[in-house]
Amino acid sequence: FNVIVVARIIIQIRKYTQMLDTQTTIDSLTRLHNHEAFYEELNRKMAEYRQTKEPLSILIADIDNFKKVNDTLGHAIGDDVLLTVAKRLKGFFRESEDVIARYGGDEFIVFLKNVCTEQDLRKKLQQLLEVFREKYQRGDTSWNITGSVGAAFYPQDASDYQMLLEKADTALYVSKNKGRDRFTLYSDCNNEE
């Protein structure tokens, strides 16, 4: 009898531990990685790069004028827009190789593996903009969504996670300042800094 009770307690503890692990690594709204889990995964991938030398890049994507969605349609619709964009991103990127996370608010961060050239990345980012441009539609509610994106290469643009993130963020703000609904690579920013 005591063995059965102890076994049930152990099973419950394992389930609870798994639930806590999920809560600390997964964004509760979008079910994407959260920022901390992304950081750990990217550091692991950067360490792998040192052995394999496979090209890596990171991008930060932001939903343009998201505050207007919340102010006009309400926070419940805003949350649904975030969820919709997260689902689109999961469908667009390769789950087996890329890592997608909600960075915070209306920003998403993506680690891309094996995007070999700047030309390949530009093509991928142009396709990503089309994913953002798909109209949001729920019942009678619709909204035109666009996104701004900034991207940087590792190790060409930065030698560590924090620097890479800063370079992608710089590129994102160039996209936003140039009118939104566009992408910018960090290498494009060199003439503007």
C-alpha positions, 0 to 999 in steps of 0.5 A: 500500500505505501509503495503505491502511494509513494509511486503516485506522489512521485508521478505527481511531483514529476508532472508538476516539475514538467509543468513548472519547466514549461512555464519558465521556458514557454510564453503563456500567450503564444506558446513560443519560447520565451526570451530566457529559453531563446537565450539558452538555445541561441548560446547552445547554437553559437557553441555548435557553430564554433565546431560546425561553422554553419552560418547563423543569423538572428532577426527581431520582428515587430508588429507595426503600430500594434498599440493602435490595434489594442487602442482601437480593437481592445486588448483581447483582439490584440492578444489574438493578433499576437497569437495569430502572428505567432502561429504564422511564424511557426508555420513559416520557419523550420521548427527543426532548425530555427528557434522562434521566441516572443521577445516581449510585447509585440516583438518576436525574435528568431534564430536562423540556421543555415541561411548561407548568404546575405542574398538568401537572408534577404529573400527569406526576410522578404517572404517574412514580410508577406507573412506579416501582411496577411490580413487578420480576420476574426468574424466581423473584425479585420485588420491589416498587419505589417511588420518591421524586421532587423537582422544580423549575422553571426559571427560577421556582425557580432561575436556574442549573443548580446552584441548580435541582439544589439545589431539586430535591434539597431537594424529593426529600428532603421526599418521602423524609422524608414517607414515600417513594413520592411526589413533591414540587415545590420550590414545595411546600417553601416552607412547610416551610423 
